[in-house]
Amino acid sequence: FLSSATEGGDASSPNLPASAISREDHRAMAAFCLAQVCYEHPRGRSACWESHALGIASSVLESCMGDERSSLLTRWLCLLLGNLWDSNTHGRIAALERGVHELLGSLLFNARLPSVR
């Protein structure tokens, strides 16, 4: 879902004028949907794990670090990552191995994105 929004969407995307919603907005909506699917829903979290959401979300987060246009996307990616490892030891270990804690830590000191803190 997040990767299809990253790649420009697919045939099931709503028919909206190109100027109505930006690519960043689509990516933020995708991250929001995934964060909600994972929030206190073990089956949703499992589906996201099977789809490699941790790797995709952390890669997208790393690519948009410091971009002021991506602050909404960054916020939802942070919440998605938190929901993926909430009450999930396997998720926490995988996130630590991937260095997600370092990405999130660097956001705390990013002066250009205070809304993400």
Residue pairs with C-beta under 8 A, 6 or more apart in sequence:
1 30
1 33
1 34
1 51
2 27
2 30
2 31
2 34
2 53
2 56
2 57
2 60
3 56
4 10
4 30
5 26
5 27
5 29
5 30
6 27
6 30
6 60
8 23
9 26
13 26
24 69
24 70
24 72
24 73
25 72
27 60
27 70
27 73
28 70
28 72
28 73
28 76
31 57
31 60
31 73
31 76
31 77
31 79
31 80
32 76
34 48
34 53
34 57
34 80
35 76
35 79
35 80
35 83
37 44
37 45
37 47
37 48
38 44
38 45
38 48
38 53
38 80
38 83
38 84
38 86
39 83
40 86
45 83
45 84
45 88
45 91
48 54
48 80
48 84
49 84
49 91
53 80
53 84
54 81
54 84
54 91
54 94
54 95
54 98
54 100
55 98
57 77
57 80
57 81
57 84
58 81
58 95
58 98
58 99
58 100
58 103
60 73
60 77
61 74
61 77
61 78
61 81
61 103
62 103
64 70
64 73
64 74
64 77
65 74
65 103
65 106
65 107
65 110
66 110
66 112
66 113
68 112
68 113
71 113
71 115
71 116
74 107
74 113
74 116
75 115
75 116
78 104
78 107
78 116
81 95
81 100
81 104
84 91
84 95
85 91
85 92
85 94
85 95
95 101
107 113
107 116
107 117
108 117
110 116
